[in-house]
Amino acid sequence: MRVVITGAAGFVGGHLVRASLAAGHSVVGIDCFTPYYDPDAKRANVQPFLDDPAFALVEADLRDADLVPLLEGADVVYHQAGQPGVRLSWSDGFADYVSLNVTATQRLLEAAKAARPGKVVYASSSSVYGNAAAYPTSETALPQPHSPYGVTKLAAEHLCGLYAANWGVPTISLRYFTVYGPGQRPDMGFRRFIDAVLDDRPVPLFGDGEQVRDFTYVSDVVAANLAAGVADTAPGTVVNVAGGGSATVNSLLDLLGEISGRPVEIDHQPEQPGDVRATGGSIEKAQALLGWAPVVPMREGLAAQFAWQAALPVGA
């Protein structure tokens, strides 16, 4: 198969490149190396693949690149690119989120309308739900984002539905629930928690720690993408990709203490605007349509991320 991956140098994107190459596919990776976090860290994510003749890295911005030639002949387009994070999406940051999450997705869908790839798999987010009324939350719940970031992810998801309904573009949107594992972005919770433990610093914790989160290990998220790329699903389908269970942040910090063998001291900080109280996703639809369910338990996944971070060079 010929696979195109946007955001190929990102956290999930890099893992998806590796899995696609391992499956014998030819891969075109697209990334513009935005400075949301250190671009050198992103380049390190794709460095192992640059000598693989089945991989081609295209440094391009979805907002102005000529995308049709890149998408022509593609069996699957995995659209992982976007501006992540809730806290920077307010105020002056909002324009970047609209541009990188909404405008970029619309241009990609326009190119897909012309190039007709076999499937477009969009990386959406559980942030579209906001403070959902029920848990585990199913795809039929009314989306009510609690942050500008969530608004832009939902807008891009709606665009996938519109291009499916009006032009038959074969889209499927996967709503990720808090992805973790080796390679996690430096701004994400587990990455910051583990860095603090390794440095013998207090762990910065926003709020009281009783927030409930559904965590999904990165290899499970990759498996969901691969399944979505070949599944016979109706254009415009939306599916949760969740870890199959939720836990409080405090309980996970206790688990981190057990894994690390170190005391975990907490630096309590105020709750942040846009942070929701609880997330938890129903995976019944993913099981039915994709034949997918998560397989990595929390302890195993967190231990793998801890080991990865512990092995990083100082300052990485």
C-alpha angles and dihedrals in degrees: 000000000000110000130190118199121189116202086027093162095053130096100273093024093060092050090048091052090053094048093046093051090047088054090057098254127140109240134204109194119198123195136151095196098231115199096242083119132357108312089208089065089054092049088053088057092061099031093094091059101047094092093048109106089212092062129073122182116208115192102209141132114238089216095067109008124112096251104173095078090049093053099041111111093011116144092196135012113200106199104203098145120112147107108279133201136063104229100060094046094083128089115349091002093067095081091061091051092051091048099044099036105032109023093041091050092048091053091048091051091049088054090047090052088059101035097042102211117192094250140355113210112195123201103226126168143236084237087086088074097056111184096353120207095229139030134247085037118218127208090254092066115111108259111235109169116209096201139040087248090059090048092056093047090051092047091054090047090053089051089056088054093047094051089047094050098042103032106018093243102169099235131164122183120210115203104212119209111211105312118213139169139092111343094029114162116265093240095057124103104248092043091054093043094051093044089055093049092048090049093046090242128135112269111248107233123184111213128350098314093243091108109124119226136182106220122199123196114235096239089055090052090050090050090052090052093049090049092048091050093063103025120112098241131155114259110265096030118158121204135178118234105197138154094247096246142040134229138180119259089238092057090050091051087054088052090049089054090054093048095046096040088224133111112259111220115196127222102199114212132178121279112267125235111256096026111126124220098231142006129188129153133209110228098191093106092049090051092049100043103029103025085233134140131157116263106179114091119220097250093051094046096046090048090053092051092047091052091049093051093044089057095051118111114260109276095018 
